[in-house]
Amino acid sequence: MTNFDKETIKAYSQRQLKNRWDAFKKEWKAWKKLKCRDTSLGWNPIKRTVDTPDDW
């Protein structure tokens, strides 16, 4: 039994972990794109909220 299995109290297959990793990676890329690049949205690290311009 690996440390990961002990911590989670479950045994996940490599395929399950890979599928989850791929899903998180896709969601992270979408979040980064939304937060930083293609929109006029920004991030307020103090409030931990999304900032929008007044005209939005």
Secondary structure, DSSP 8 states (H G I E B T S, - for coil): --HHHHHHTS---HHHHHHHHHHHHHHHHHHHIIIIISSS-EEETTTTEEE--TT-
